[in-house]
Each structure stands twice: as C-alpha cells, then as structure tokens.
C-alpha cells in the first residue's frame, strides 16, 4: 500500500470509529487507535469536521468527539443549494400557472425540510435564505391552464392499475365535450400537461389529450395499458414539439456567425451536426411538427437557411407572408425583408 493510500485508509478508519462510538473519542484515543501522534490526529479530526457534523463534548476537562448521525445520513442529506433549487422550481411552476406540478413539488419540498432536525436547520438556514431570495426560475410567455389535482391523480391511478380512463373531452374545434375511453400511455408535462393515449380496439398511434380539457375523468372497468416495448422518449422524438404530422428529413444550414450559438443549442434530441469548411454548420434530424419548427426558426432570423424539406420551406413562406400582413405598410423594416429573403430562398 502506498503512503497516500495508507493515509486515506487511516482517515476512513477514524470516520468509522467516530461514528460508532457512543461516548466519543479524545484526541489521545484517536491517536492510539490509528497508531499516529496527537498532532496527526488533530489534523485528521479537522479534515473530518469539514465534511461531517462532528460533535464536541467536554468531560473532566477533556474533549470528546463523535459523529452523531449514521454515515448514510451524511451522504443523503440535502444541501442548501439543492433545497433552494427545488424552491425555485416550485415558484417557477406556480408562476407559470402549472399549479398541479407546482403543488406536487411543494409537497416534496415540505417533506425534505420536515426531515431536517433542529441542528440541520441551523446549519443550512443562512445559506438557504440567501439562495432562495436571489434565485428564480424564469417564467416566459406561454399558455396558462389550470389542471385540477384530482385529474392528475386519476390518470396516474389508471397507469398504475393498468386500466383505461374515461372522460369527456373538449377539443378546441368542438363546442361540446365528447366522451372518450383511452388507454393511458403516459403523461407529458411542459407549458401544458398532456395525457398520451389511444382509444382501445383502434390501430391508430397514441395522441395527446390536454389534461385541462378533460371533463369528469374516471377509471374505466376496461383494462388497458401501454405495451411493454412502448418507449415514450422515442415517441416524443418523432415530433419537434406537440404538433404531430408526417416525419421529415430536416437539414438546416447555420451561418458561421451563429455557429457558436448553434453548438450550444439543441434543435432535436437526435440531431447530427456537420461543420463545413467555410465555418457554416449543417444540422440534420428527422422529425414531425413542421408548423412548430417553422415558428421556432423565426428566432434565428437571417442566421439560418432551411435546406430541406420542401414542406418546411413552403410552410415558412406562408408564415412569413402571414406575419407581414400584421404590420402597417409604412413600418416594414429592412431587417424584416432581409429575414424574408434568407428564409424564402430555395
């Protein structure tokens, strides 16, 4: 054993000795246990105190030291940074109107805090207060939809019990809700929360059902669950976002001026990036959801050119023309026409 490994071995032995002792160890006892001098025992004690809650008690003018909690507790105890991150997520979800997810995370946060004893609370409270006060999850523009907690509970119960879920569904195009019986394939959370499912006895692929549009959901007597080989991640990768249509082979060319930004951006889970000699980047992936992809590409302005598919190019033309009709004629800006020229080229 090398000298470095021997030092580590002695340090770990002391950690276990301090955690297993009910009365604690003096510095002399530490030194005797490890076969080292008192000064070395002091240095080892100081190192352990940085990473463990080392308790100190006085007895007959001698100090004894011990680790109060089990070693497992030391490694599973949340830090102030972790608790503050969870608090920021709770506030962000609620601020975005995602009350169900916010309440679930808030319940978890309450349980995490409730597991702290008084000593642990005193230890993290100063850092937790500062981090919580100065840390936020950004709430961006987007839809706000309230989902009753019981709706999520019923969908989750259907998944766990392997049965269908029945509800009336108020689609955007429909004036009156229509009854549905659906096999639950999963739940997807985002700006809106969705049930992924399909009607039994049909060969069609699963579709999205917005949880906030489900009326009076209930468990069905009919059994139904996702196939064992169902992969929700692979299913999600078939679409750019929520809108699902025929998959297309997409090729985007990012100009060299925006290459650094593109390297730090994910267009698709399974994208491939190719660097060209002139500094441009080619981004390739296969996906549906051309409508949502076209809307996203507006944010890249004239830094990006659509190479293919034709369907996306044509859809982008339509979106640009529609956007221009929203502007008064005298306010059309040069940067707008530049964006149009780059986006509409074949």
Secondary structure in CASP SS format (residue, H / E / C, confidence):
PFRMAT SS
TARGET T0000
AUTHOR 0000-0000-0000
METHOD secondary structure of the structure
MODEL  1
X C 1.00
X C 1.00
X H 1.00
X H 1.00
X H 1.00
X H 1.00
X H 1.00
X H 1.00
X H 1.00
X H 1.00
X H 1.00
X H 1.00
X H 1.00
X H 1.00
X H 1.00
X H 1.00
X H 1.00
X H 1.00
X H 1.00
X H 1.00
X C 1.00
X C 1.00
X C 1.00
X C 1.00
X E 1.00
X C 1.00
X H 1.00
X H 1.00
X H 1.00
X H 1.00
X H 1.00
X H 1.00
X H 1.00
X H 1.00
X C 1.00
X C 1.00
X C 1.00
X H 1.00
X H 1.00
X H 1.00
X H 1.00
X H 1.00
X H 1.00
X H 1.00
X H 1.00
X H 1.00
X H 1.00
X H 1.00
X H 1.00
X H 1.00
X H 1.00
X C 1.00
X C 1.00
X E 1.00
X E 1.00
X E 1.00
X E 1.00
X E 1.00
X E 1.00
X C 1.00
X C 1.00
X E 1.00
X E 1.00
X E 1.00
X E 1.00
X E 1.00
X E 1.00
X C 1.00
X C 1.00
X C 1.00
X H 1.00
X H 1.00
X H 1.00
X H 1.00
X H 1.00
X H 1.00
X C 1.00
X C 1.00
X C 1.00
X H 1.00
X H 1.00
X H 1.00
X H 1.00
X H 1.00
X H 1.00
X H 1.00
X H 1.00
X H 1.00
X H 1.00
X H 1.00
X H 1.00
X H 1.00
X H 1.00
X H 1.00
X H 1.00
X C 1.00
X C 1.00
X C 1.00
X H 1.00
X H 1.00
X H 1.00
X H 1.00
X H 1.00
X H 1.00
X H 1.00
X H 1.00
X H 1.00
X H 1.00
X H 1.00
X H 1.00
X H 1.00
X H 1.00
X H 1.00
X H 1.00
X C 1.00
X C 1.00
X C 1.00
X H 1.00
X H 1.00
X H 1.00
X H 1.00
X H 1.00
X H 1.00
X H 1.00
X H 1.00
X H 1.00
X H 1.00
X H 1.00
X H 1.00
X H 1.00
X H 1.00
X H 1.00
X H 1.00
X C 1.00
X C 1.00
X C 1.00
X C 1.00
X C 1.00
X C 1.00
X C 1.00
X C 1.00
X C 1.00
X C 1.00
X C 1.00
X C 1.00
X C 1.00
X C 1.00
X C 1.00
X H 1.00
X H 1.00
X H 1.00
X H 1.00
X H 1.00
X H 1.00
X H 1.00
X H 1.00
X H 1.00
X H 1.00
X H 1.00
X H 1.00
X H 1.00
X C 1.00
X E 1.00
X E 1.00
X E 1.00
X E 1.00
X E 1.00
X E 1.00
X E 1.00
X C 1.00
X C 1.00
X C 1.00
X C 1.00
X C 1.00
X C 1.00
X C 1.00
X C 1.00
X E 1.00
X E 1.00
X E 1.00
X E 1.00
X E 1.00
X E 1.00
X E 1.00
X E 1.00
X E 1.00
X E 1.00
X E 1.00
X E 1.00
X C 1.00
X C 1.00
X C 1.00
X E 1.00
X E 1.00
X E 1.00
X E 1.00
X E 1.00
X E 1.00
X C 1.00
X C 1.00
X C 1.00
X C 1.00
X C 1.00
X C 1.00
X C 1.00
X C 1.00
X E 1.00
X E 1.00
X E 1.00
X E 1.00
X H 1.00
X H 1.00
X H 1.00
X E 1.00
X E 1.00
X E 1.00
X E 1.00
X E 1.00
X E 1.00
X E 1.00
X E 1.00
X E 1.00
X E 1.00
X C 1.00
X C 1.00
X C 1.00
X C 1.00
X C 1.00
X C 1.00
X C 1.00
X C 1.00
X H 1.00
X H 1.00
X H 1.00
X H 1.00
X H 1.00
X H 1.00
X C 1.00
X E 1.00
X C 1.00
X C 1.00
X C 1.00
X C 1.00
X C 1.00
X C 1.00
X C 1.00
X C 1.00
X E 1.00
X E 1.00
X E 1.00
X E 1.00
X E 1.00
X E 1.00
X E 1.00
X C 1.00
X H 1.00
X H 1.00
X H 1.00
X H 1.00
X H 1.00
X H 1.00
X H 1.00
X H 1.00
X C 1.00
X C 1.00
X C 1.00
X C 1.00
X C 1.00
X C 1.00
X C 1.00
X C 1.00
X E 1.00
X E 1.00
X E 1.00
X E 1.00
X C 1.00
X C 1.00
X C 1.00
X C 1.00
X C 1.00
X E 1.00
X E 1.00
X E 1.00
X E 1.00
X E 1.00
X E 1.00
X E 1.00
X E 1.00
X C 1.00
X H 1.00
X H 1.00
X H 1.00
X H 1.00
X H 1.00
X H 1.00
X H 1.00
X H 1.00
X H 1.00
X H 1.00
X H 1.00
X H 1.00
X H 1.00
X H 1.00
X E 1.00
X E 1.00
X E 1.00
X E 1.00
X E 1.00
X C 1.00
X H 1.00
X H 1.00
X H 1.00
X H 1.00
X H 1.00
X H 1.00
X H 1.00
X H 1.00
X H 1.00
X H 1.00
X H 1.00
X H 1.00
X H 1.00
X H 1.00
X H 1.00
X C 1.00
X C 1.00
X C 1.00
X C 1.00
X H 1.00
X H 1.00
X H 1.00
X C 1.00
X C 1.00
X H 1.00
X H 1.00
X H 1.00
X H 1.00
X H 1.00
X H 1.00
X H 1.00
X H 1.00
X H 1.00
X H 1.00
X H 1.00
X C 1.00
X C 1.00
END
